[in-house]
Amino acid sequence: MKSMLKAFSILAVVLIGVLSCRTSRPPNILLVIADDVGMDVTTDMYPGIIDDLIEKYGPSGHNHPDFRKITGKPASTPVLDELAKQGMIFSNVWAHPFCSPTRAALITGLYAAKTKVTTYADALSQKHETFVRKLKDEAGYSTAIFGKWHMAGLPGKPVDYPGMKPKEAGFELFKGNLHAAILTYWEYDYQIQDEETPADTWRTEAPPKKSLPGIAPTTFAPVVKVADTIEWITAREAADPEKPWFAWLAFNLSHATIRQQPSAMAVPNADTLDAESYKEIKECGGSFGSDNVGSCSGEALMRAMTTSLDTVVGKLLEAVDALDPNTYVILIGDNGTPMYGRPNLDFIDNMYITRKGRGKGTAYESGALVPMVVRGPKIVANTQSHEFVHAADLFSTILELAGLTPPEQVPDSDGIGTVPLDAVSLAPILFEKASSVRDPNEGYVFTEAENLMTGGTKMVGARNATYKVVCTGSPDNCEFYNLVKDPLEEYPIEKPESCAGYKDGTWTPADPEWHYCRLKDIVAKRSFFSEGKE
């Protein structure tokens, strides 16, 4: 009996030690990126946001003649809506106006002026530091990425994808597409980097058929990406439950495809849609699981594709929650919803009043404002932050979630010097009930891009807690807005004739003119308009 009690005592000590190690090791981190899904498509994640805008612009507010456009139809996103309730949502998150500048900012913690990724065709230099490399090398994480990369540049002469590839960025496994878009959602290059490939090469295979619970085997890209992610996470948990993992899942949904006919958009597989979305597509004659869209509008297709994303994210979260609750989940959009000005390629149907000439590719709110939610251990459920933040801030935030200290300086694009990190950790907001992480007046965030689809239009947006400038072509051609009073940028503020009052100290942050001149000065000195002036 004594020997049996002693054995039980030893076993109890071992189990306590294992459980203690399990709960004290760094958490897992899952980053999910939605493609071309702006805030307008996902307003159901933000209860009350449309009502607040109606109050601001309706008869009791600005009395805008077109205020009824605000109440449109977002996508049906029950999974994301529930995810928002489980964690903290951020209502003032900026990305850059295009996919690759945002991804480069996120992985390096730097704005576009420093990454030199200002268009969707630019390649990110291998000289940059990435938070993924730090997770792997300094915190012992397993790392993998599934889906869209879009940081290595484009295929072409003299070489295909000359910039940073996933393994060069610190990922141990990549399964997805290096390009900006895929051919169709069922036919596409399935590119791989694994233990068999050097860091600067990859192999291309035919897309595999995968399934998810309740979803039939298919090559439909979002299903394959989620199935690949679940398989890898499951394998990591089985192989070494004490080793934390980081997974980056980047959807192509709801981005248009390379093949434009019969449509650049897709009708998702029926078993990835909820009843509401299925009914809408059925009524407009779309053929499920194809790019035969019938008479479905661009707005309807955007909703359906986003609902499909929502459904498969639900399958992913179910698997992750069952495997290991010690996991942070971050979901973010990469830029605003497109308004391409072509038939069936204008998608904004909610939230915004002025839409022509805005949306993806511009520095207006409809091009930069994206949804973001963070859920995980010690984050209070059903909370919201209104702080102005940027996708780049996830660089420092993720490092702190992993127990690492973010650097203050990081290598520049040439690898011969260093530059100050632009990212600011959101940990004080997530865990310490802080209301802000940047000075409301002196602090700023950028959204900047060069739009090759409009002949190379250069735009920079800069904002602080209250004010914003949108500068087109140069820092001397700027519009000025108060985003607290006018979050949809319908009423430009009068600009001062000169900034003499800012320079000589006559104006203070109590004066709107001070903010205009401060933001304009930052654009001139620190955005990609700067040309090394600071």
C-alpha positions, 0 to 999 in steps of 0.5 A, spaced: 500 500 500 505 504 501 509 503 495 502 504 491 501 511 495 508 513 493 507 511 486 501 515 486 504 521 489 510 521 484 504 521 478 501 527 481 507 531 482 509 529 474 502 531 472 502 537 476 509 539 473 506 537 466 500 542 467 504 547 470 509 547 464 503 547 459 499 553 462 506 557 463 509 556 456 508 561 451 501 561 447 499 559 440 498 565 436 493 564 430 493 570 425 487 570 420 487 575 414 481 577 410 483 579 403 479 586 400 474 585 406 473 592 409 469 595 415 463 596 410 462 588 409 463 586 416 459 592 420 455 586 424 461 585 428 460 592 430 453 593 434 451 600 433 456 602 428 450 604 423 446 607 428 451 612 430 453 614 423 445 615 421 445 619 427 451 623 425 449 624 418 441 624 418 436 629 420 439 630 427 446 631 425 449 633 419 442 632 415 446 629 409 441 629 403 444 622 402 444 619 409 440 613 407 446 610 403 449 608 410 444 603 411 446 598 406 447 590 406 453 587 409 455 580 409 452 575 413 458 573 418 455 569 424 462 566 426 466 573 426 460 576 430 461 571 435 468 572 435 468 579 436 463 578 442 469 573 445 474 578 444 476 585 443 474 589 437 478 595 434 474 600 431 479 605 428 484 600 425 488 602 418 491 598 413 495 601 407 490 601 401 493 595 397 494 588 399 502 587 399 504 594 402 499 592 408 502 585 409 509 588 408 507 593 414 505 587 418 510 583 418 516 588 419 512 593 423 514 599 418 510 603 414 510 603 406 516 609 406 521 604 409 519 597 406 519 600 399 513 596 398 508 602 395 504 598 390 501 591 389 507 589 384 513 591 389 517 586 392 519 586 400 527 586 401 530 580 404 534 585 408 528 586 413 527 583 420 520 580 421 517 578 427 516 571 424 523 570 424 524 572 432 518 568 434 522 562 431 529 563 433 528 567 439 521 564 442 522 557 440 515 557 435 513 552 430 511 557 424 507 556 418 503 560 413 497 558 409 494 562 403 496 568 400 503 571 401 504 577 396 510 580 398 515 577 394 513 581 388 510 578 381 512 573 376 516 576 370 523 577 368 528 577 370 526 572 375 519 570 378 518 573 385 524 576 386 523 579 393 522 575 400 519 568 400 516 565 406 521 561 408 526 567 408 521 571 412 522 565 418 516 560 416 518 553 416 512 551 412 508 555 406 502 552 402 499 557 398 500 562 392 506 567 392 502 571 387 497 577 388 491 573 386 489 566 384 487 564 377 480 561 379 478 559 386 478 552 384 484 552 379 490 555 381 497 554 382 498 551 389 505 553 391 509 550 397 516 551 401 517 545 406 523 542 409 525 539 402 526 546 399 531 552 400 529 558 403 529 562 396 525 556 392 519 553 391 515 548 388 508 548 384 503 542 385 496 541 382 491 544 388 489 538 392 482 536 394 480 537 401 474 537 406 472 540 412 466 538 417 460 538 413 463 541 407 465 536 401 472 534 398 473 540 393 479 544 391 475 550 393 481 555 395 478 557 402 477 550 404 484 547 402 487 553 406 483 552 412 484 544 412 491 545 411 492 549 417 488 545 421 492 539 419 499 542 421 496 545 427 494 538 429 500 535 427 504 540 431 500 539 438 501 531 437 508 532 436 510 536 441 504 539 446 509 544 449 512 547 443 508 553 441 506 555 434 504 561 430 500 560 424 498 565 419 492 564 414 491 569 409 485 568 405 484 570 397 477 571 399 474 576 397 479 578 392 477 578 385 481 572 380 486 573 375 481 570 370 476 575 368 471 571 364 465 569 365 467 573 372 472 575 376 468 574 382 466 567 384 459 563 387 462 559 393 460 552 394 453 551 397 456 548 403 460 554 405 454 558 405 449 560 410 441 560 409 441 567 407 447 567 403 444 561 399 438 564 398 440 571 395 445 567 390 439 562 388 435 568 386 440 571 382 441 565 378 449 564 380 451 557 379 454 554 386 461 552 386 463 556 379 465 563 376 458 563 373 455 568 376 448 569 373 445 576 374 448 576 381 451 583 382 458 585 385 455 587 392 451 580 392 458 576 390 462 580 395 457 578 401 457 571 399 464 570 398 465 573 405 460 569 408 464 563 405 470 566 409 466 566 415 463 559 414 470 556 414 473 560 419 468 557 424 471 550 422 478 553 423 476 556 430 472 549 432 478 545 431 483 550 434 479 551 441 478 543 441 486 542 440 488 548 445 485 554 448 491 557 450 491 560 443 490 568 441 486 569 435 487 575 431 483 577 425 484 583 420 482 585 413 488 587 409 485 594 405 478 597 404 473 594 399 474 595 392 470 600 388 474 599 381 469 602 377 467 597 372 461 592 372 460 587 377 467 590 380 464 595 385 462 592 392 461 597 397 454 597 399 454 599 406 456 604 411 459 609 406 456 615 402 461 617 397 463 611 394 466 613 387 473 614 386 474 611 393 475 604 396 481 600 395 487 603 393 485 610 396 487 613 402 480 615 404 477 611 410 473 606 405 480 604 402 484 604 409 479 602 415 479 595 416 476 590 421 480 587 427 478 583 433 483 579 438 481 574 442 485 569 447 487 568 454 486 574 459 483 578 454 476 581 456 470 578 452 465 583 448 470 589 449 472 595 444 477 599 443 477 606 439 484 608 439 487 609 432 492 603 430 495 600 424 496 593 421 503 594 423 502 594 430 501 587 430 508 586 429 510 589 436 503 586 439 505 579 437 512 579 439 509 581 446 504 576 446 509 571 445 513 574 451 518 578 447 520 585 447 519 589 441 525 592 438 526 600 437 530 599 431 530 594 425 534 594 419 532 598 413 531 595 406 538 595 404 541 592 410 546 597 411 543 601 417 537 601 421 530 605 422 525 606 427 520 601 428 513 604 426 509 599 430 506 600 437 504 594 441 497 594 443 498 590 449 496 595 454 490 596 451 488 588 451 491 587 458 491 593 462 485 597 460 489 603 457 485 607 452 491 609 448 498 607 446 499 613 442 499 621 443 492 623 441 496 629 438 503 628 436 502 621 435 500 618 428 499 613 423 499 612 415 496 609 410 500 610 403 500 607 396 501 608 389 495 606 385 498 602 378 490 601 376 490 609 376 496 611 372 500 611 378 496 616 383 500 617 389 496 618 396 498 618 403 493 619 409 495 621 416 491 621 422 491 622 429 486 621 434 481 626 431 484 629 425 486 627 418 489 629 412 488 626 405 494 628 400 494 626 393 500 627 389 504 631 394 504 633 401 502 640 398 495 637 395 491 635 402 484 635 404 483 636 411 477 632 416 475 631 423 474 624 423 470 624 430 465 629 427 465 626 420 468 619 420 465 618 413 469 624 410 463 628 407 465 635 410 472 637 408 475 643 413 477 649 411 485 649 411 490 655 413 493 659 408 500 658 411 503 654 417 506 660 420 502 659 426 504 652 427 512 654 426 512 660 430 508 656 436 502 661 435 497 655 434 497 649 439 493 643 439 487 646 441 487 649 434 484 645 428 490 649 424 495 646 428 493 639 427 493 640 419 500 643 419 502 638 424 499 632 419 502 635 413 509 636 416 509 629 417 507 627 411 512 631 407 518 628 412 516 621 413 511 618 408 513 616 401 513 623 399 519 625 403 524 623 399 529 623 405 527 630 408 528 627 415 
